Amino acid sequence: MMLSRIADSLFWIGRYMERADNTARILDVNYHMLLEQPPDTYKLRWDPLITVTGERTRFYQKYDEAVARTAFDFLGYSEDNPNSIAQCIIRARENARTIRDRISRELWEDINGLYHKINRLRDEGEDLARFCDAVKRGGHRFHGVCDATLPRDDGWHFLQAGCVLERAEMTARILDVHYHQLLEGPQILNEARSHAWMAVLKSVAAYEFYKRQYTQIEPEKVAELLLLDSRHPRSVRFNLGLLQNSLYAISGSVPGTYTNEAERLTGRTHEQLTYDSIDEIFAGGLHNYLEELQVTCRTIGAQITETYLYYAVSA
Amino acid sequence: MYEKLANMPLEIFEERRKLADLSYLVQGITFTVYSDGRGTERLFPFDLVPRIIPRSEWDTIERGLAQRVTALNLYLQDIYGPQRILKDKIIPRNLVYSCKHFRREMVGLQVPRDIYVHIAGIDLVRDSRTGQYLVLEDNARSPSGISYVLENRLVMRRTFPRAFEVCEVMPVDHYPNELAKILRSISPRTGDRPVIVLLTPGLYNSAYFEHCFLAQEMGIELVEGRDLVVVDDVVYMKTIHGLTRVDVIYRRVDDDFLDPLAFRADSLVGVPGLMNAYRAGNIGMANAVGTGVADDKAIYAYVPAFIKYYMGEDPILHNVETHLCSDPDQLAYVLDNLKDLVVKAVGESGGYGMLMGPSSDKKTIEDFRERLIADPRNYIAQPVIPLSRCPSFDPATGSLSPRHVDLRPYCLYDGEKVTIVPGGLTRVALQRGSLVVNSSQGGGSKDTWVLRGDE
């Protein structure tokens, strides 16, 4: 038995924690990459980062240009950005606080501890690298604590669904924005471009894995890994596979069937990612493919909400 | 014990105090204060020095409370039933009917097992002149604070494990079990596993931490009004797999906000139709609706008479001398002596709406005088009781010094007997000289140790 409201909170704890983690990753990798770059590539590299988070308009209402300082301010702490890391953690914590009787004490203390830590780092004026490091570690610990302390009931599957859906969408978006900037944007040095792709891989913790398989940095291969790989925990296919498992566990549907729209869309997209080849995807246009993926992810989220979390009751 | 603490090097005490504070912060044991506009979370200040009550003293308190809670229930059965006490003119009819929390809807309604007040928090003070415990007020609606009792004990055990080896302290941890037993017993459906929920106003309620804590400890569902729906006078909760029937509600939402169709229509935290389900006998509720007619501060003055009337006994615990402003003679006395009295609004709790005569300036007193004259029924007055004091840690001097305390034990009534976990919430006025212990007014709390013996 699980209240819809509690399932909703778990779903959003998963989403917000994952969003905070991903944002810290892209912020951190970009920062480190630029330490060794000529200054004229600066502008080029902070701007797409803002676009990745989907908050471009809000950003330029507040700041004149995208540089490390403004990006850190906006993506790290800003109250004007509902998706800033601090705001995500605040909302994850609010959700956890609301349902703290339903989660393990360890999980609550972990999320609450991260919240207090972020506040302290801000008060101490801690730099970007250490801040992002704290958030990433917090993300890892979050998954560890969930894994080690939560029963595998419906609640677990809603939390899991929130995490993997967010991660799938974030990976698609990171790829989309960088692809656009690097291949279709203004010309930059080859060397810089290669660095940038490396940064993309590092931001999703896939650099080492990539190197073992492909050695050379090529955009098609990077896209292949991040979209279609069946083993890497940040590829879109991998995450939609996990989402499918969780949705089946919640509804009791058998694999190969579906009982609601969220399951149908997840199953269909997962199959596509399983059987599409990267050459076909590039032939049809990567950007379109990625855009469609992001739209599908959002629809799946809306369908989960409509099916389980907010449904109408006739009294 | 106090000696040991007094001799403990300051650094070590400080270190343990910080450890304890940290564990409260990490666990998020906070309460919400509203006065600064947007509701801030604060730690409830905790004083590491326990308040110690010898067994013999506790025995008297326990018997007195059991007697009082039984009488309150008998009174409520009577008021919402045959009203013998009104016919016998023990208490004026208009005083009862004019209570802010009297619920006409409850008259003639049969509540499960005839229990109205399942949970009562009775505030006691100890008069330092006589050493006697007096009842300061009854809380018969939804008293809060028990979670602090249980958490304080947990923190104390972590912080001073050795002290528990030496002193034989009576345990308090069985409270949630006892409460759960009572809740199960008021289910209208037979069957071994009734569905019980705790209804909370939500995250922004000052006692939200406690609601979560108790739901978890009892293994019951914590719900908000929006999780519940009434269909054909039956209460259900909305789950991911459809509607599930609910049998018992431990509600921590005030009567006023419980059902927008029956009471305040602007309530966003209630459940439309809940009163109909209650009336139809399809749901058990603790505490019952309308118990505020027992803890009104003017009714309080009559509780000793209830004990005599319903039980034929003399009260074991006495009231603080109380002047009812609804009575013209008593009002005249109060108005003449405002600067020496404590004046309280009858339907309020938590230290809101009161006047501390001796520590108030002239203007505040004059403001209150006008309010009293305009609405005398709404006020009572009591002499200032010199509260007993208990050694507490003073961070300013780094030593132990006496601070005023009160005590709120939590009483559970199952229809036959009253169960009280030994001790209760000791609230302490952390400011030197202050007599106000409410958490919303800068008070703190201590663990309360009832010893197995007198030593």
Boltz contact constraints between the chains, C-beta under 6 A:
constraints:
  - contact:
      token1: [A, 1]
      token2: [B, 239]
      max_distance: 6.0
  - contact:
      token1: [A, 1]
      token2: [B, 244]
      max_distance: 6.0
  - contact:
      token1: [A, 2]
      token2: [B, 239]
      max_distance: 6.0
  - contact:
      token1: [A, 2]
      token2: [B, 240]
      max_distance: 6.0
  - contact:
      token1: [A, 3]
      token2: [B, 227]
      max_distance: 6.0
  - contact:
      token1: [A, 3]
      token2: [B, 239]
      max_distance: 6.0
  - contact:
      token1: [A, 4]
      token2: [B, 238]
      max_distance: 6.0
  - contact:
      token1: [A, 4]
      token2: [B, 240]
      max_distance: 6.0
  - contact:
      token1: [A, 5]
      token2: [B, 227]
      max_distance: 6.0
  - contact:
      token1: [A, 7]
      token2: [B, 240]
      max_distance: 6.0
  - contact:
      token1: [A, 98]
      token2: [B, 203]
      max_distance: 6.0
  - contact:
      token1: [A, 100]
      token2: [B, 212]
      max_distance: 6.0
  - contact:
      token1: [A, 101]
      token2: [B, 212]
      max_distance: 6.0
  - contact:
      token1: [A, 101]
      token2: [B, 215]
      max_distance: 6.0
  - contact:
      token1: [A, 101]
      token2: [B, 216]
      max_distance: 6.0
  - contact:
      token1: [A, 101]
      token2: [B, 222]
      max_distance: 6.0
  - contact:
      token1: [A, 109]
      token2: [B, 26]
      max_distance: 6.0
  - contact:
      token1: [A, 112]
      token2: [B, 28]
      max_distance: 6.0
  - contact:
      token1: [A, 113]
      token2: [B, 26]
      max_distance: 6.0
  - contact:
      token1: [A, 308]
      token2: [B, 240]
      max_distance: 6.0
  - contact:
      token1: [A, 313]
      token2: [B, 229]
      max_distance: 6.0
  - contact:
      token1: [A, 315]
      token2: [B, 229]
      max_distance: 6.0
  - contact:
      token1: [A, 315]
      token2: [B, 231]
      max_distance: 6.0
